[in-house]
Amino acid sequence: MRTLALAFFFFSFLLSVSPPAAAAGAQPRKTEHPSNVALLEQPGRWVYVHFPSNLRLYVYGKDQPGKSACNVGCESAWPPLTPDEMDAKPVGDWTVIARANGKKQWAYKNQPVYLRFHDSMEKPIGDGIDGVWRFLEP
């Protein structure tokens, strides 16, 4: 009986100190996204990536809502995420904005979205660069 009581106590203790895995990675409320974007579940979180390359997506801290500040020179290292189709329509929290050169770019919650030219699928390294680039997360 004593062994059973100790086992119950130990099991109860484990449950109280380890949060449920589902709570850490709760699915975003809105999951709609453009056709060239994928929403992936990674351990403990959800992330947006470019489809089909699976490269992480970024936002730029110097952008104004609905307007890209990453233009000539910047856009070669941080290519804008552009719609696949000419007449792309907003979907969920995603909208299409016009860049300074007249081309179109996806924006998430009014933040222009980018890829990083030198990133890799396995080890994206753009998060935190110059204190202004960060991963796009739902």
C-alpha positions in Angstrom: 0.0 0.0 0.0 2.8 2.3 0.9 4.4 1.7 -2.6 1.2 2.5 -4.3 0.9 5.8 -2.3 4.4 6.8 -3.2 3.8 6.0 -6.9 0.7 8.1 -6.9 2.5 11.0 -5.2 5.4 10.9 -7.7 3.0 10.8 -10.7 1.0 13.7 -9.3 4.2 15.7 -8.8 5.3 15.1 -12.4 1.9 16.3 -13.7 2.1 19.5 -11.6 5.6 20.5 -12.8 5.4 19.8 -16.5 2.9 21.9 -18.5 0.9 20.2 -21.2 2.6 20.2 -24.6 -0.5 21.4 -26.3 -0.6 24.6 -24.4 2.8 25.8 -25.5 2.0 25.2 -29.2 -1.6 26.3 -29.4 -2.7 26.7 -33.0 -3.1 30.3 -34.2 -6.7 31.6 -34.3 -6.5 32.4 -38.0 -4.8 29.9 -40.2 -5.6 31.2 -43.7 -2.5 32.2 -45.6 -1.4 32.8 -49.2 -0.6 29.9 -51.6 3.2 30.5 -51.4 3.2 30.4 -47.6 2.9 27.4 -45.2 2.1 27.3 -41.6 4.1 24.7 -39.8 4.0 23.3 -36.3 7.4 23.1 -34.7 8.1 21.9 -31.2 6.2 24.3 -28.9 5.3 26.9 -31.6 3.8 27.6 -35.0 5.9 29.3 -37.7 5.3 30.7 -41.2 7.6 29.6 -44.0 7.9 30.2 -47.7 6.4 27.4 -49.8 7.9 25.4 -51.4 11.4 26.4 -50.2 10.5 26.1 -46.4 12.6 29.1 -45.7 11.6 31.2 -42.7 9.8 34.5 -43.2 10.8 37.8 -41.6 9.6 41.3 -40.8 11.7 44.4 -40.7 11.6 46.7 -37.7 12.1 49.9 -39.8 9.0 49.3 -42.0 5.9 51.5 -41.5 2.5 49.7 -41.5 1.7 48.7 -45.1 5.0 50.3 -46.4 8.3 48.6 -47.0 11.5 50.5 -46.1 13.7 47.7 -47.5 14.2 48.8 -51.1 17.3 49.3 -53.3 20.2 47.3 -52.0 18.3 45.9 -49.1 15.9 43.8 -51.2 18.8 41.8 -52.7 19.7 40.3 -49.3 16.0 40.4 -48.0 13.8 39.6 -51.0 10.2 40.6 -50.5 7.6 37.9 -50.3 5.7 38.5 -53.5 2.3 37.0 -54.6 2.3 34.2 -57.1 -0.6 35.6 -59.0 -1.0 39.1 -60.5 -4.4 39.8 -58.9 -3.7 38.3 -55.4 -6.5 39.0 -53.0 -6.3 39.4 -49.2 -6.6 36.2 -47.2 -7.0 36.1 -43.4 -4.5 38.5 -41.8 -2.6 38.7 -45.1 -2.9 41.6 -47.5 -1.0 42.8 -50.7 0.8 46.1 -50.6 2.6 48.1 -53.3 6.3 48.5 -53.0 8.2 51.7 -54.0 9.0 50.2 -57.4 5.3 49.3 -58.1 5.7 45.6 -57.5 3.5 43.7 -55.1 4.4 42.3 -51.7 2.6 40.2 -49.1 2.0 41.9 -45.7 1.0 40.0 -42.5 -1.1 42.2 -40.1 0.1 45.2 -42.2 3.8 44.3 -41.8 5.6 43.7 -45.1 7.1 40.1 -45.2 10.5 39.0 -46.5 12.8 36.0 -47.0 16.5 36.1 -46.3 18.7 35.3 -49.3 21.5 33.5 -47.3 19.2 31.5 -45.1 18.8 27.7 -45.0 15.9 25.6 -44.1 17.8 23.8 -41.4 19.4 26.8 -39.7 17.7 30.2 -40.4 20.1 32.9 -39.1 18.3 36.2 -39.9 16.4 36.6 -36.6 17.9 39.5 -34.7 20.2 40.8 -37.4 21.0 44.5 -36.8 18.4 44.4 -34.1 15.6 45.0 -36.7 15.0 41.7 -38.5 12.9 39.1 -36.7 11.0 35.9 -37.6 7.4 36.3 -38.6 5.3 34.4 -36.2 1.5 34.2 -36.0 
